[in-house]
C-alpha cells in the first residue's frame, strides 16, 4: 500500500533537503539517536543480502587528528591534480572531521570474495550495497536534524592501517555527523559554482544510449531543485 500523502511528502522532502555538510557545530549525538541512525543504515538493501558494511566510530581525539592529517594531505594532492582549478579547490571547505560530533569510518568487510550471489560478473556490488547504507544513514540524519558529510579524500591503505583493519577490509568513507548551525539552501558545490545539477532528461534514455526518453517529451521545462 502507498504511504499516506503527508508521509510520502516527508520522504521526498528528506531526499530533496539532504546535504553533504562540511560545517558543523560541535555538540554531541545521543547514543540512542546514533543507534537509531545506524539501524536505518543497517536496513539498506544489499546484493545477495551480503551486508558488506562495517561502521567504526572514531572516538579517540588523537586518532581523529591523524585521520584529519591524511585527509589534508590528499586534499593538497587532489588540488595539484586539478591543474588550473587548484586555487579554487583549495578555497573550498571539503570536510569537518575536527568539528563534527561523531566521526564514523565506513568500511567494506573482509571475506567479501565468498559472496558471489549477484557479484560473479559485478564484484563492485559490495561497494554499491555499502553506498545504499550510507544513503540510508544520510536521510535518517537529515530527518533528525543532523548534518552529515561524506569524506573520501584519503589513501585507503593509510586509513586501513590507522584503523587496524583486517586484510581484505577496505575503508570507503569517513562520515562527519552531528549538529549543524543550518543546512545549505542548495548543494555547497553548486552554491560555490563548482558544478551544477544536470537536467534529469539529459540522463534518461529509451532503449539505446543517447536516445532521448519520451518520458520528458510533453513534460514542462525542468526546474532546478536544490
Secondary structure as UniProt FT lines:
FT   HELIX           5..17
FT   HELIX           31..42
FT   HELIX           47..49
FT   STRAND          53..57
FT   HELIX           61..81
FT   HELIX           83..85
FT   HELIX           86..90
FT   TURN            97..99
FT   STRAND          102..108
FT   TURN            110..111
FT   HELIX           112..114
FT   TURN            117..119
FT   TURN            123..124
FT   HELIX           125..143
FT   TURN            144..145
FT   STRAND          147..151
FT   HELIX           156..163
FT   TURN            167..168
FT   STRAND          170..178
FT   HELIX           188..191
FT   TURN            192..193
FT   HELIX           200..203
FT   TURN            209..210
FT   HELIX           214..216
FT   TURN            217..218
//
